[in-house]
Amino acid sequence: MTAVLLTGSRAPATLELARQFAASGAFVVVADSQPALASGSKSVGKAYRVPSARFRPREFAAAIAGIARRHAVDLVIPCNEEIFWLAAVVAEARERRARGDAGSPLGAETSVIAGMPLFAPPPDTLRRVHDKAAFSELLGTLGIPQPDTTIVASRLQWRRLSEKRRRAARAARAAGSGRATGAVVSGALVVKPAFSRFGARTLFVGTGEELPDPGRVTRDEQWVVQERVVGDEFSAHAVAVAGQLTAFVSYRSVSRAGAGAGVAFERLDPRGPAAVEARRIASLLAAELDLTGQFGLDLIERTEARPGPDDSRLGQAGRPEPAGRPGQVVVLECNPRATSGLHLFTPADDLPAAFVRPIDPSRPGPVVEGGRASARLGLPHVLYGLPALRSVADVRRFARQLRSPDVLRSPGDAVPPVILARSLAVQLSTAFRARVPLLAASTHDIEWNGEPLLADRAPVAPRAGEFVAGFTEAATAPGCHPLVENADVVVEGIEAAGILLPLTRPRSTSTDHPVTIPASYVVSPITHYVHYAREELRLVESRAARVAGSAALAVLERVLRAGRADDVAIVGNALVSTNLLPDLGEAAVADVTGRLAAAHPELAIAWRSVHGRGSRLPESLRQNGYRLIPSRSVLFAPTRDAEWESLRDVGRDRALLEGSGYAVRPAEIDPETGVSGRATLERIAELYGMLYLGKYSRLNPDYSPEFIALAQRSGLLSFLLLERDGRIDGVIGYTVAHGLLAAPVVGYDTTLPQEAGLYRMLSYLIARTAHDESADLHASSGVADFKRHRGAEPELEYFAVYARHLGIGRRAAWAALDLLVSRVAAPAVLRAGL
């Protein structure tokens, strides 16, 4: 091998691999999106800075492909979580090339990226081992021992598992026993997200203890609940080519950075039973997945039997063996990338040979084994090891570890202190900007947490141009708008990553005319954060709280008016309560922001309805300098699966609708005009107004029948009607996009008795429609208890605003709003469970 390109060069493991390849005579090139440890190594011939893999995946892949071609490298070896993004773009390029697709978003680089000599498995294989839930299923299929495991895909499932544990604990106490049968139901647990690293967000639950609140749990962000195995933990690092194991070492982390990544390591005896079994498991996985790449395993050798009835799994040579026996090697998780096990290989081991495909696949060569007994990361070992010393034995153990080779101070190739300091400074800056812990900051711009890898490939919104054109045609002089009376705005279209989005901006700035009647909150940040808050404040029982809140809002209103907060261009704003925004990457957001700042230098730039549920949009906005200001607590219901229908209140709502005599039908559309008849349009607008304007607030958007017609004609909304005896008494207007359904238009005849249950019927109809559309429900805000009883869970939604191109006074107004809402209002909402 003459030349190799290693990505993810910030990691000590990548530095180790660079040394190994350089010792074999290869020219080593490294690349990363951060200042990297390996860039100062004498083993590295050339180091490059490239775009972020997570936030600019296509630009990242194009840069890597260009570097690989420039240096004629034999292999491109991703060493960290950039592997997921790189593999996805390469797969996309190869698919496009095979189809001869001239419209590729990769442009002229498609062929270069497709031809990259990438040492990595395809994206589906990477997901299968990186996703802890999918990996658990793989282990079960292969009969490889693992902890007793339950996969939780919704808050509803989480609550039901929690209730099972409570019942089991009560039964155990009543019977006087220490533990009920079933490790997950009653035993000690390890609870972790399906996508995580360094032990981040891992929770430990004692025997009989209740499950804690994990935060968001969805089908796309599952959690793994596992029996806490008692035993000796260890790890393994492996390299495979075409399904054959080519390198292997098993080792133990004898010192860790907190509860996460190891900082000192000792090799296990390769002839010991645990190491032999770990190697067998690694070989089995490599063969099953036809794997080409690096991967690490976290394992544990049981020292105690698992209580409860034994099930059977396939042991060595396919023979059944009882689960939970002492001495059994149990697999915990897999990391399809470089790991710290690389530090236990020496140049004499010839690790680079393990990356070369054998000439005759039927005659595999010997497996390269690590020959170094121990290693450590000097500075992290001292920083994390010293505070952990609790006894004389700890001190002796730490002193013994200090005799291990320091990877960062390798003789003749020590990492300069200035590079170590620079790397730490970048992580500190990232942690502050992204509001993540320091360890998480080390992978923030490359990690993958299950979100769509190339989300910019979302389809173009249907007939979005018609919606924009309809507003343009209906424009009048400043004042009441014929479509939305309390939204005096210009509606334009702006393209983002091939998707046409609506854009609203004021027809005249706040300096051109005095404010009279408050505009709707869908176009006015001042209405949203001040006027709407005043209406909510009236519901507070404490007079002192009302007085204090009123004073604070008065000050905030002055600050926002002085900062001209309503002079804002809002991207993706269709003048509805909930905009379902596409999951745009950093490059697309940067492009939109730059064009708008140049076209409208007097306006702030904003996005409403921003949430991080299965979307990288919040991080893409934050990366581009946006403030993410909490705007409201919204609720989501997991309606894609059928479990939602088993809830008691959902069953009652369904029975109410089925026995009501109401028929559900789509609003009939005239094929010539593309809209419903005039009487239907007027009735829809009337029913919406009865509920949202008459019962709730005049600050909600005031839709005319013409707006309802435009929403139909443009494909913005579809309408379902509740009808009985020829009379329409209820309506929902909904849209489906990006795996979610939102119903921003809901209305019913509020003059009918409340006992008729029209709102309950409409709520069930919305959820059932989401289920039929294979979507989860974005249930918007309001009546939180009602929606929670029907499976919904709360989450903060954000108003993202960019003001860096504005004057200091206007920037200060947004900063003040951010500080007040993020530090005071939002925590209060979360504490109240709203």
Secondary structure, DSSP 8 states (H G I E B T S, - for coil): --EEEEE-TTSHHHHHHHHHHHHTT-EEEEEESS--GGGG-TT-SEEEE---TTTSHHHHHHHHHHHHHHTT-SEEEE-STHHHHHHHHHHHHHHHHHHT-TT-TTGGGHHHHHT--B-S--HHHHHHHHSHHHHHHHHHHHT-----EEEE-SHHHHHHHHHHHHHHHHHHHHHT-S--S-HHHHS-EEEEESS-STTTT-EEE-TT------S---SSS-EEEEE---EEEEEEEEEEETTEEEEEEEEEEEEESTTSSEEEEEE--TTSHHHHHHHHHHHHHHHHHT--EEEEEEEEEESS---S---EEE-GGG-EEETT-TT-EEEEEEE-S--GGGGG--GGG-GGGGGS--SSTTS----EE---SEEE-HHHHHHHHGGG--SHHHHHHHHHHTTS-BTTEETTEE--HHHHHHHHHHHHHHHHHHT--HHHHTTTTT---SS-TTGGG----TTHHHHHHHHHHH--SSS--SSBTT--EEEEEEEETTEEEEEEEESS-TTTS---S---TTT-HHIIIIIHHHHHHTT-S-HHHHHHHHHHHHHHHHHHHHTTTT-EEEET--SSS--------HHHHHHHHHHHHHH-TTSEEEEEEE--TT--HHHHHHHTT-EEEEEEEEEEE--SSGGGGGSHHHHHHHHHHHTS--EEEE----TTTSS--HHHHHHHHHHHIIIIIIII-TTS--B-HHHHHHHHHHTS-EEEEEEETTEEEEEEEEEEETTEEEEEEEEE-TTS-GGG-HHHHHHHHHHHHHHHTT-EEE--SS-HHHHHTTT-EEEEEEEEEE-TTS-HHHHHHHHHHHHHIIIIIHHHHHHTT-
